[in-house]
């Protein structure tokens, strides 16, 4: 028997969504639906759903000390791979006790707005510890057990007897019990059975709803051009509705307050990046009308919040809900509680598991009903990930046997299908390494489910089960009808079936609009080897920011969804950038003065990846506005062109940055008279540079080769529409060993062009030859090399800054053809960017068709290969590689690999990226799970630095990338 003190504090968890419980709503670790239900076919939920489900939750949080300074941060379920950090968990606490324990539970109410209590089921206690209003007791100081006021406290006393073994709910029982449970004020106390066999994993599992006090109205206008109006009728509840422009972000925001006595109709004027008045009051049931008096487009958006969500441990949908990782044969002890205290019952069904019934003897079941606040405890055993036939089983001593990782994902869920598809499902993930041989794999009638580390399993859209309408699960969820934009979501109303959507995505890919914005205009976009993305704009084409020294620069952690300001001391707007061998990024030049004339800055700064901060370095000899930087084989970077500091012309003398000394020096022989702004340049195999003929603005130079040593210029003729390549796209086609460059699109006096031309620079007399044109003429487009060795093109306009092209397309160099792919939501015009992510997706951001008109929405493109079945994966690879060296790569897909490759991370701006390239790596298969890979001894092909290593199978499905730092002396040709 032990006397124990337990310290609980009632605390808020602000801005909590069961679909995205992390502090940052754009975390890629959440926002998933691995069951790919209607509207979630790409495996992601919609931003509208995240916003609509967001509420300010309340939890009981446990502390180690009476002063409430040391929170208990241990996970509630250590085996749950998806459990959020301790300060973002709902429920906040699970307590444990042994038979005979006497507990003094001290509860402090840190909710500043409401009174609460604590009511525990199952244990022994008196009326002083019941917490059920109004039946509690009053202390001599006026406090009450059933009515803990803000800032107040009460101590409850409980005893755990032998008759209390089990799992018991506790919750607020002050008033409006369901309201507070649905806000998160619940937990469990588990009295362990001393006679029970030991469990490998203990899993408290709560089935419940989360909901705000009121499901707040969300709304979204269409895109409002100048002169357009949008009206929205509000409900009768007195509450506040914050809103903002979805295009320009929360810096352009306003508030509508529904209040008695206010006018029934209110008007708000939209100016260029402001609402006037910013705050208005309207009568219950009244209407607010917004009128766009400015020149920019706007979207009036309020996410709403507080809609009901079915949850397991505070989270909805597989991929967010608990994923219990365990080994086959391990014992799982489930402590199940139903805290859904409305009129809805649930049950619990774990796949591939069962347990004995107390009666009749020998009986078994795999489903158990759960009435409100009912709890029960059950043990199950983790199944094998896959049961192999006898012929496939191998032993370590078997000739050629190798051990490979496999996993089996087994659902547990409420078996009311509607509830399951609305989020009441999780996974038991059985993980194991098994011995196999090449012969056994060949004889198996199925592919092994390899453990690739991804949360959601890949799906294949190449075998369509036929068209079929999607069931309307979302429409039946309480509060879901008020979600902004839900009427247009896939799965809402008439919609194609899930198979049909995935089959389409297997051909066209799919777009995903993120719930967060880029914070600053994405003029410059650079992927770092930490997986984070540096977004910077300087003054971002807006003179007031330049004059006030307000420079945009943020670091986007793609995985966590966090945006961190990383200040820079000078105006990097329209600088050049390149990645250095250690992974740092050099930015050179920028904007000294706007207009009449434009003047370039000589300043330069290095972004230190490890310190995550900008560091000023030596300035160049002259200013450069719109320069191009190119990474070279010796680790230096060279700057070309750019308007000089006086604004009198373009720089003709390239300058080289030495990362060792962090200084600049001019090239000895090479001069580039007449070179345009942002010339598209690539480093070639022989050490020369190739100017593609594309740039910002047009030039009469056409394509040419540049010899850095002698300064010789060698024309490369044949570029069609050479005078119409203003902000075309140039790509060094994969693999870089082929030495072929694609130029596509652009703008000239006659308008935009769709022309595409390829220069074979390995030929004896290089020249451009036409290839198939794009399906859409466009300028200010973005082109990205995909790991399946195609080229993805998106964005741009068919009339410069007008008529944005939303359809993307993909060029396949092997067939020489273009395929129209999925249609984006967000227009991308001037100052827009796109880059390849390590997971094989493409991030797009930016667009600035008019000064101050900053597009902040981020959209992700999911290429078709993500919907063509299970992709290969890299199990093990080194973090470094040397020129001319070899390394071992482990993958259970070794016998099905077509390509091994390195892809240089992009650093892009203004439709140009000089370092984007894909290097083919020769390899041999040395075992069924092993490749020996050779690195070419040619740093001109692959300058030193960090690269993304990926493998591609025979069906051109790429793996996620691993980071490798390439270094060594090398042998330039």
PyMOL commands that set and color helices and strands:
alter all, ss='L'
color gray80, all
select helices_A, chain A and resi 47-53+86-88+127-129+162-164+177-183+390-392+417-421+438-443+474-476+480-482+486-488+498-508+543-547+722-724+736-738+864-867+894-896
alter helices_A, ss='H'
color red, helices_A
select strands_A, chain A and resi 3-16+55-63+94-97+102-109+119-120+153-159+166-171+186-191+201-210+219-220+229-233+240-245+249-258+265-271+274-276+279-282+287-292+300-302+309-312+323-326+331-338+346-350+355-356+364-365+368-370+375-381+402-413+425-436+510-517+524-527+532-538+552-557+562-565+576-579+585-588+591-593+599-600+604-608+613-617+628-631+637-640+655-658+663-666+681-683+689-691+703-706+713-716+729-732+740-744+747-748+751-752+756-760+768-771+782-785+790-794+797-799+802-804+807-812+817-823+832-836+842-846+857-862+880-882+886-890+897-904+907-908+918-920+923-927+930-934+945-953+962-967
alter strands_A, ss='S'
color yellow, strands_A
deselect
rebuild
show_as cartoon
